[in-house]
Amino acid sequence: MVDITSKSNSLRKAIATAIISVSKQETVNAVKNKTVPKGDVFEFSRAAGLLAIKKTSDVIPDCHPLPIEYASIKHELDGLSIIITVEVHTIYKTGVEVEAMHGAAITALTIYDMLKPLDKGIEISTIKLQEKKGGKTDFKDQQTNDLKCAVIVCSDGIAAGEREDKSGKTIIEKLAQLKLSVDHHEVIPDDISTIQEKIRQLTKEDYDLILLTGGTGLSPRDVTPDAIAPLLDREIPGIMEAARNYGQQRTPYAMLSRGIAGFIKNTLVITLPGSPKGVSETMDAIFPYVLHVFRVKEGIQHEK
């Protein structure tokens, strides 16, 4: 199975259809009049389809078990065809496309089984995914890639050449996956004045996004949030709340992070943990979703 542990829960929806065709009008009449010997075709097949949706991971080996929050199965008669429409919702880390198609397929097979004594010319065709929503792909479509970005590593050890800068490189790699390039990458010591001076300089140079890594913990030299907080014009608490919530599901120590985020003038500044793993998890938690703030800001400015 594909590893989805790095993904975040989101509302995901899928709609699938299947078409089952019969060879004579008498079969359609029997369905309408509920005179099929095996019972009410629509109700029986709907029950089978709902069960199939819930059991998808039991029969499709690579599908993840997931919570089904909503499922709907509808039938529409169109001449000698029955069009089955299945809609499935979940709030989870992966989508429900296969669940919707599995539900449509089993609904159609159940109808076939119920009608085959009456009609030897039944045919199932076109099991198809019609629509899917939710997940990181949808949010990527809403982001802007034309951003001027800077990565600042706050670390006495790395600044002194005693350790390698792995976290800064991790940020750059993660941004590259989002088609964002980094215009400035620098290592500075854990010093409040130095951090503030660097951030003031970059905001004057019209950077859109500044990501700092390091100094968000509780050791005496962890001063990055203390340096950034007085400079913020508008804090955005939800960004780091989301990051800490995501981290807490992976390690109980995530609650100890003091990271903050917000705007300094028109520059979004986010403070990330110092470890490569902490950086990677925080980036997974908030990107690409956090980039939506630039669209919101542009919209507000445009209206003004």
C-alpha positions in Angstrom: 0.0 0.0 0.0 1.1 3.5 -0.7 2.4 5.5 2.4 -0.2 8.2 3.1 1.0 9.1 6.6 2.4 12.5 5.4 -0.9 13.6 4.0 -3.5 15.7 5.8 -7.1 14.9 6.3 -9.5 16.9 4.0 -13.0 16.6 2.6 -12.8 14.4 -0.4 -15.7 13.5 -2.8 -16.1 11.3 -5.8 -19.0 10.6 -8.2 -19.0 7.5 -10.4 -21.6 6.1 -12.9 -22.4 2.8 -14.4 -24.8 1.9 -17.2 -26.8 -1.3 -17.5 -28.8 -1.9 -20.6 -31.7 -4.4 -21.1 -33.0 -5.8 -24.4 -36.8 -5.3 -24.1 -39.3 -2.9 -22.7 -41.0 -5.6 -20.6 -37.9 -5.7 -18.4 -38.0 -2.0 -17.8 -41.7 -2.3 -17.0 -41.0 -5.1 -14.5 -38.4 -2.9 -12.8 -40.8 0.1 -12.7 -43.8 -1.9 -11.4 -41.6 -3.8 -8.9 -42.7 -7.2 -10.3 -39.3 -8.7 -10.7 -39.4 -12.1 -8.8 -36.2 -11.5 -6.9 -37.6 -8.2 -5.4 -37.4 -4.5 -5.7 -34.4 -4.0 -8.0 -33.6 -0.4 -7.0 -33.7 -1.1 -3.3 -31.8 -4.4 -3.4 -29.1 -3.0 -5.6 -28.8 0.2 -3.6 -28.2 -1.9 -0.4 -25.6 -4.0 -2.3 -23.8 -0.9 -3.6 -23.7 0.7 -0.1 -22.1 -2.4 1.3 -19.6 -2.5 -1.6 -18.5 1.1 -0.9 -17.8 0.2 2.7 -16.0 -3.0 1.8 -13.8 -1.7 -1.0 -10.5 -2.1 0.9 -11.4 -5.7 1.6 -11.4 -6.7 -2.1 -9.1 -4.2 -3.7 -5.7 -4.9 -2.1 -4.0 -1.5 -2.5 -7.0 0.5 -1.2 -6.7 2.0 2.3 -9.5 1.4 4.8 -11.2 4.7 5.3 -14.3 6.2 7.0 -17.3 6.7 4.7 -19.0 9.8 5.9 -21.7 9.9 3.2 -22.8 7.6 0.3 -25.6 8.1 -2.1 -26.8 5.7 -4.9 -29.4 6.9 -7.5 -31.0 5.1 -10.4 -32.3 6.8 -13.6 -34.3 5.0 -16.3 -33.4 6.2 -19.8 -35.1 4.1 -22.5 -33.7 0.6 -22.2 -30.9 1.7 -19.9 -30.5 2.2 -16.2 -28.0 4.8 -15.2 -26.5 4.4 -11.8 -24.9 7.4 -10.1 -22.8 6.8 -6.9 -21.5 9.7 -4.7 -19.1 9.1 -1.8 -17.7 11.6 0.7 -14.9 11.1 3.3 -12.7 13.3 5.5 -9.5 11.5 5.3 -6.0 11.4 3.8 -6.8 9.7 0.5 -9.7 9.9 -2.0 -12.8 7.8 -2.6 -12.7 7.4 -6.4 -12.3 3.6 -6.2 -15.0 3.3 -3.5 -17.5 5.2 -5.8 -16.6 3.0 -8.8 -16.8 -0.2 -6.8 -20.2 0.9 -5.5 -21.4 1.6 -9.1 -20.0 -1.8 -10.3 -21.7 -3.9 -7.6 -24.9 -2.0 -7.9 -24.9 -2.8 -11.6 -24.0 -6.5 -11.0 -26.8 -6.8 -8.5 -29.3 -5.5 -11.1 -27.9 -7.9 -13.6 -28.3 -10.8 -11.2 -31.9 -9.8 -10.5 -32.9 -9.3 -14.1 -31.1 -12.1 -15.9 -34.1 -14.6 -15.4 -36.3 -12.1 -17.3 -33.8 -10.9 -20.0 -30.8 -12.7 -21.6 -29.6 -9.6 -23.3 -28.5 -7.5 -20.3 -25.2 -5.7 -20.6 -23.2 -3.6 -18.2 -21.1 -0.9 -19.7 -19.2 2.3 -19.0 -18.3 2.2 -15.3 -16.7 5.6 -15.1 -15.4 8.2 -12.6 -17.3 11.4 -13.3 -15.8 13.8 -10.7 -13.4 14.0 -7.8 -12.8 16.8 -5.4 -10.5 17.4 -2.4 -6.9 16.6 -1.6 -3.6 18.4 -2.3 -4.0 18.5 -6.1 -7.1 20.7 -5.8 -5.3 23.1 -3.5 -2.3 23.2 -5.8 -4.5 24.6 -8.5 -5.4 27.5 -6.3 -1.8 28.5 -5.5 0.4 31.1 -7.1 3.9 30.2 -8.1 5.2 33.7 -8.8 6.6 34.3 -5.3 10.0 35.7 -4.2 11.2 33.3 -1.5 14.0 33.3 1.1 15.2 30.6 3.5 17.0 31.6 6.7 18.7 29.0 8.9 19.1 30.1 12.5 21.8 28.0 14.1 25.0 28.8 16.0 26.5 25.4 15.1 25.8 25.6 11.4 26.8 29.2 11.2 30.2 28.2 12.9 30.7 25.4 10.3 30.3 22.7 13.0 27.2 21.1 11.4 25.8 20.7 7.9 22.7 22.7 6.9 20.2 19.9 6.2 17.0 21.7 7.2 17.5 24.6 4.9 18.1 22.3 2.0 15.0 20.3 2.9 12.9 23.5 2.7 14.3 24.3 -0.7 13.5 20.8 -1.9 10.0 21.0 -0.6 9.4 24.4 -2.3 10.8 23.0 -5.6 8.1 20.3 -5.5 5.6 23.2 -5.5 7.5 24.9 -8.4 8.7 27.6 -6.1 12.3 28.8 -6.3 14.4 30.3 -3.5 16.1 33.6 -4.3 18.0 33.8 -1.0 19.4 31.1 1.3 21.5 32.1 4.3 22.7 30.7 7.7 22.9 33.1 10.6 23.5 32.6 14.4 20.9 32.2 17.1 20.9 35.9 18.0 17.8 38.1 18.3 19.5 41.3 16.8 21.0 39.4 13.9 17.7 37.6 13.1 15.7 40.9 13.2 18.3 42.8 11.1 18.2 40.1 8.4 14.3 39.9 8.4 14.1 43.7 8.1 16.5 43.7 5.2 14.6 41.0 3.3 11.2 42.6 3.9 12.6 45.9 2.4 13.7 43.8 -0.6 10.1 42.9 -1.2 10.3 39.1 -0.5 6.9 37.5 -0.5 7.8 34.5 1.7 10.5 34.0 4.3 10.9 30.6 5.9 13.1 30.4 9.0 14.3 27.1 10.4 15.7 26.6 13.9 15.4 28.2 17.3 11.7 27.4 17.9 12.2 25.2 20.9 12.9 25.8 24.6 16.6 25.8 24.9 18.3 29.1 26.0 19.5 29.9 22.5 16.1 29.2 20.9 15.1 32.8 20.2 13.7 32.8 16.7 10.0 33.4 17.7 11.1 36.0 20.2 13.0 37.8 17.5 10.1 37.6 15.0 7.1 38.3 17.2 7.8 42.1 17.7 8.2 42.6 14.0 4.8 41.0 12.9 2.1 43.4 11.7 -0.5 40.7 11.6 0.0 37.3 13.2 -1.7 34.2 11.7 -2.0 31.8 14.6 -3.8 29.1 12.6 -0.8 28.3 10.5 1.3 27.0 13.4 -1.8 25.6 15.1 -2.2 23.4 12.0 1.5 22.5 12.1 1.4 21.6 15.8 -1.7 19.5 15.4 -0.2 17.7 12.5 3.0 17.1 14.4 1.2 16.0 17.6 -0.3 13.1 15.7 3.3 11.9 15.0 5.2 12.8 18.2 4.0 14.0 21.6 6.8 16.6 21.7 5.3 18.7 18.9 3.4 20.7 21.5 6.7 22.1 22.7 7.3 24.0 19.5 7.0 27.8 19.8 6.8 28.5 16.1 4.9 31.6 14.9 3.8 33.0 11.6 2.3 36.2 10.2 2.8 39.2 7.9 5.5 41.8 8.2 4.1 44.4 5.8 3.5 42.3 2.6 5.9 39.5 3.5 4.7 36.2 5.0 7.1 35.0 7.6 7.0 31.4 9.0 9.3 30.0 11.6 9.9 26.2 11.3 11.6 23.7 13.6 15.3 23.1 13.3 15.5 19.4 12.6 15.1 18.1 9.0 12.3 15.8 10.1 10.5 18.7 11.9 10.9 20.9 8.9 9.6 18.2 6.5 6.5 17.4 8.6 5.7 21.1 9.1 6.0 21.8 5.4 3.7 18.8 4.7 1.2 20.2 7.2 0.9 23.7 5.9 1.9 23.6 2.2 0.5 24.2 -0.4 -2.6 25.4 1.6 -0.8 28.3 3.3 -0.1 29.9 -0.1 -3.7 30.7 -0.4 -3.1 33.8 1.8 -1.4 35.5 -1.2 -4.6 35.0 -3.3 -6.7 36.4 -0.5 -4.3 39.3 0.0 -4.3 40.1 -3.7 -8.1 40.0 -3.8 -8.4 42.4 -0.9 -5.9 44.8 -2.4 -7.7 44.5 -5.8 -11.0 45.4 -4.2 -9.5 48.4 -2.6 
